Amino acid sequence: MEAISANHIMFIIFSFVIILFSVLTVTSRRILRAAVYLLFVLISTSGIYFMLNYQFLAAVQLTLYAGGIVVLIIFSILLTSHINQKFEPIGVKKIISGLFASLFGIIICITAILQYNFVASTAPEIPVNMHVIGSKLLDYGHNGFILPFEVISILLLASMIASIVIAKRKKQPND
């Protein structure tokens, strides 16, 4: 029997945290708690990326998603004064349809994984050159990423402003 290594234990811990806090994120009735649960999911996902030696992807996961998006969500919640807001209880129809959709997604994922023939690569490892990555992130020419980052930042700003305007809108007597 093969001994369980520290990597196996860490993978099991990260996987358990991702599954547990994902379920808590979508089932929590308090919006601020759901945002904090989402933060734990994103941090654990970056932990798995670190285990796979995808340091750049893990760093992006931590800074952009865990550091940026979740802070943006929490900032929006606090700014709109909906910190104590509770969502209404979920009905039986929504629970059944959610379970059906989840089961359908699990079946598709497991089927795709089991039918794919995974083959280990024999190609040599490509060295990571942070200078090249940094210059591509700041380049606006061919294969540059500065324009998509700017478009995404404007989209995030517009969505945050729109959500604040909608949340702060005074209720009309006819609404």
C-alpha positions in Angstrom: 0.0 0.0 0.0 1.3 3.4 -1.0 2.0 5.9 1.8 0.0 9.1 1.8 2.3 12.1 1.2 1.9 15.6 2.4 0.8 16.7 -1.1 -2.1 14.2 -0.9 -3.1 15.4 2.5 -3.0 19.1 1.4 -5.0 18.2 -1.8 -7.6 16.5 0.3 -7.8 19.5 2.7 -8.1 22.0 -0.1 -10.7 19.9 -1.9 -12.7 19.6 1.3 -12.5 23.3 2.0 -13.6 24.1 -1.6 -16.6 21.8 -1.5 -17.7 22.8 2.0 -17.4 26.6 1.4 -18.9 26.3 -2.1 -22.0 24.7 -0.6 -22.1 27.3 2.2 -21.7 30.1 -0.4 -24.8 29.2 -2.3 -26.9 28.1 0.7 -26.1 31.0 3.1 -29.0 33.4 3.6 -26.8 36.3 4.6 -25.0 38.0 1.8 -21.9 39.1 3.7 -21.3 35.6 4.9 -21.7 34.2 1.4 -19.0 36.7 0.2 -16.7 35.5 3.0 -17.3 31.9 2.1 -16.5 32.7 -1.5 -13.2 34.1 -0.3 -12.3 30.8 1.3 -13.2 28.9 -1.9 -10.9 31.2 -4.0 -8.0 31.0 -1.6 -8.2 27.2 -1.5 -8.3 27.2 -5.3 -5.1 29.2 -5.4 -3.6 26.7 -3.0 -4.3 23.9 -5.5 -2.7 26.0 -8.2 0.4 26.4 -6.0 0.5 22.6 -5.5 0.5 22.2 -9.3 3.4 24.6 -9.6 1.3 27.2 -11.4 2.6 30.0 -9.3 1.6 32.8 -11.8 -2.0 31.5 -12.0 -2.1 31.1 -8.2 -0.9 34.6 -7.8 -3.5 35.9 -10.2 -6.2 33.9 -8.4 -5.1 35.5 -5.1 -4.7 39.0 -6.2 -7.5 39.4 -8.8 -10.2 37.2 -7.5 -9.6 36.7 -3.7 -8.1 40.2 -3.3 -10.1 42.2 -5.9 -13.4 40.7 -6.7 -14.3 39.6 -3.1 -13.2 43.0 -1.7 -15.3 44.7 -4.4 -18.4 42.5 -3.4 -17.9 43.2 0.3 -17.3 46.9 -0.4 -20.6 47.0 -2.4 -22.5 45.2 0.4 -21.2 47.6 3.1 -21.7 50.7 0.9 -25.3 49.8 0.2 -26.1 49.1 3.9 -27.5 45.7 3.2 -25.2 44.0 5.7 -28.0 42.5 7.7 -30.1 41.5 4.7 -31.4 38.0 4.7 -32.5 36.2 1.6 -35.9 34.5 1.7 -35.9 30.8 2.3 -35.5 28.6 -0.8 -38.6 26.8 -1.9 -38.8 23.1 -2.5 -39.1 23.5 -6.3 -35.8 25.5 -6.4 -34.1 22.9 -4.2 -35.2 20.0 -6.4 -34.3 21.8 -9.6 -30.9 22.8 -8.1 -30.2 19.3 -7.1 -31.2 18.0 -10.5 -29.0 20.6 -12.3 -26.1 19.7 -9.9 -26.5 16.0 -10.5 -26.6 16.6 -14.3 -23.4 18.6 -14.1 -21.7 16.0 -12.0 -22.6 13.2 -14.5 -21.3 15.3 -17.4 -18.0 16.1 -15.6 -17.4 12.5 -14.5 -18.3 11.1 -17.9 -15.9 13.6 -19.6 -13.1 12.8 -17.2 -13.5 9.0 -17.5 -13.7 9.0 -21.3 -10.6 11.2 -21.8 -7.3 9.4 -22.2 -4.9 11.3 -20.0 -1.3 10.9 -21.2 1.7 12.2 -19.3 3.7 14.7 -21.4 7.2 13.9 -22.4 8.0 17.5 -23.3 10.6 19.3 -21.3 9.4 21.8 -18.7 9.3 25.3 -20.1 11.1 27.8 -17.8 8.9 30.7 -16.5 10.3 34.1 -17.5 8.6 36.8 -15.5 10.0 39.5 -17.7 8.2 38.1 -20.7 4.9 37.6 -18.7 5.1 41.2 -17.4 5.8 42.7 -20.8 2.9 40.8 -22.3 0.6 41.9 -19.6 1.5 45.6 -20.3 1.7 45.3 -24.1 -1.2 46.6 -26.2 0.2 45.1 -29.5 0.0 41.5 -30.8 -0.6 39.0 -28.0 -0.8 41.8 -25.4 -3.2 41.8 -22.6 -3.5 45.5 -21.5 -6.7 46.2 -23.5 -8.7 43.2 -22.1 -7.6 44.2 -18.6 -8.8 47.8 -19.1 -12.1 46.6 -20.6 -12.7 44.3 -17.7 -11.9 47.0 -15.2 -14.3 49.4 -16.8 -17.0 46.6 -16.9 -16.4 45.9 -13.1 -16.6 49.6 -12.3 -19.8 50.0 -14.3 -21.4 46.9 -12.7 -20.5 48.1 -9.2 -21.9 51.6 -9.8 -25.1 50.0 -11.3 -25.5 47.7 -8.4 -25.1 50.5 -5.9 -27.6 52.7 -7.8 -30.1 49.9 -7.9 -29.6 49.1 -4.2 -29.8 52.7 -3.1 -32.9 53.5 -5.2 -35.8 54.7 -3.1 -38.9 52.5 -3.2 -41.8 54.2 -5.0 -45.2 53.8 -3.5 -46.3 51.9 -6.6 -43.4 49.4 -6.4 
